[in-house]
Amino acid sequence: MNTSIVGRHIELTEPIKDYVNSSVEIFKKYNLDIISVNSIISQEEKNGRKAFTFEFTLNIAHLDTVVVKQKDKDLYSAIDIAVDRVSKVLRRHHDKITGHRATKLTEVASAEIEDEIANELDKLDNEVYPVRLNSYKPMDMEEALTELKGSDAAFKVFYDKDDNMRVLYKSSDEGKFGLY
């Protein structure tokens, strides 16, 4: 992002330049392709009163040029108000891009992965079939162990008293059991 600061009828001091540059850094959080930011500070005097005019000109890829002009008695408040106005425009544009209608690359990739998984499951259709969990009520460890010993199943899936899903399985050692 190219930035430039121009002063008309005013001497640009380092604190003013630093303040404008730190204000421009705020625009990076919107993750837009900002090509350049031009800042113009001008001072005019009418009827013995000083007034500052601050202007932002942003060139953004895939969007028209954004121009915000703010006039105030205080230079720093004019900069702050202009930054708020530009942030509002950038936020709206960012929300349009990332809206619910936009398809993300991760969604496309996950759909392809799901298709691959479905194809693999079709190949294993004769060997693998889904089984619905019989009991959703919490069980004690002893109760699950008794049910597993009484059946010819290799494992028992259950919820413990803390509402954690657990798996109790028969180990390869004779008479031993494992727990996940």
N, C-alpha and C positions, 0 to 999 in steps of 0.2 A: 504494500500500500504506500503510494507516494503522498507525502504531506507537504504543504507549503503554507507559510504564514506571511501575509502582506499587511503592512501598516500604512495607512493613508492619514496624513496630518497628525501622526502620533509616532513617538519613538518606541520601538519594541524593545523592552527590557528582557533580561533572562527570566525573571519570575513570570512574566506574561507568556513568553514562549513555552516555558515548562508547563504552565497551567493549561494552555491550549493543547499541547502534545499529550498531557495526561488525560484530557477530556476526549481526545480522538481515540485513545487506547480503549475506551469504553465500547466503541463501535465493533471491536473485534469479537466480542462475545456472541454476536448474532451469526457468526460463521457464514457471512455473505462474501461474495467476491468483490470487495471494494477496491476499485482501481486507484482512485486518487481522492484526496480530501484537500480542498483549498479553503483557507480561512482568511477572511479579510476583516481587518479592524480599522475603523475610521472614527475620527473625532471631529465634531462640528460644534460651533458655538453660535448660539442665537440669543439675542437679548441678554448677553452676559452669563448665560447658562451653558454649561458643557453637557453634551450628550454623546454617548458612544453607540456606534452601530456595529454589530458583529454579524458576519455572514458566513455560513457554511455552504460549500458547493461540493457535493459528493457524486462521483462517477461510479456507478455500480454496474457490473456486468448483468445483462438480461433485464435491466430496469432503466427507466429514464433517469436523467440527472435530477438529483434532489437538491433544491436550493431552499435554505432557511435563513431568513433575515430577522434580526432581533435588535431593537433599539431600547436603551435604558440609560439612566443617569450614572449607574455604576457599571464598569466594564466587566467585572467578574460575574455579576448577576446576569448581565446580558449573555455571557458565555454559557452560564448554567442553564438558562431558559432555552437557549438555542440547542444545547446538547439534549435536553429533555424532549424537545420537539423532533429532533432527528432520530432519537432513540425510539420514539413512538412510531415513526415511519418505518424504520428498520425492523422493529418488532412485528409490525403488521405484515411486512413483506416476508419475514422469516416464518411467521405462522401460516401464511398462504402456501409456502413451499413445503413445510413439514405437516400440512394438514392431513386429515384422515383419508383423503383421496389419494395421497401420494403413496406409491409403492416403493418400499425400501429394498435395497439390494439383499439384505439379510432375509427378508420375507421370501424373495424369489429363490434364494439358496436353500432355505428351510423347506420350501415346497418340493424342490428337486430331491432333497434328502428323504422326505416322507415318501415320495414315489419310489425311490430305491428300496426303502424298507418294506413298502407294500409288495413290491416285486419279489423280494427275498422271502417274505411270509407266504406268498402264493406258491413258491417253489417248495416250501416246507409244510404245505397245507396238510399233508398226510401224517406228518410227524408232530407238528406243534399245533395245539389248539388252545384258545383262551379258556380259563376256568374262573368262574366268579367266586369271590371270597364268600364263604358261607356265613361267617359270624362277624358282625361289626361291633359287637359288644366287647368291652374290655374283659380280659381274662387274667387270671393269676398264672405264674410260670408253671406251678405244679399242675394246674388244670390242663394247660396246653401240653405238658409232658405226658400226662395220663392219656389224653386223646391220641397223641402221636404213637405211644406204645401200643395202644389198642387197635391201631389201623395198620394197613400195609403201605401207607404213604411214606415218601422219603422225607417230607418236610411239612411243617405246619406254620401258616402265616396267621398272626393274630395281633390285636392291639393290647398293650399292657395297661396297667392302671393309670400311667402318666400320659395315655393317649398317643404313645409311640408305636409305630408299626414294627413288629419283631418277627423274625423267622427262626424257628427251632427246627433243626435238621438232624438226621441220623448220620453219625460219623462213620468213616471207614473202619475205625476200631470197633470191635464187637461190643455192643452194650453202651457205647458212648454217644453223647449228643452234643451238638454245637448250637450256638445262639448268636444271631446278628441283631 
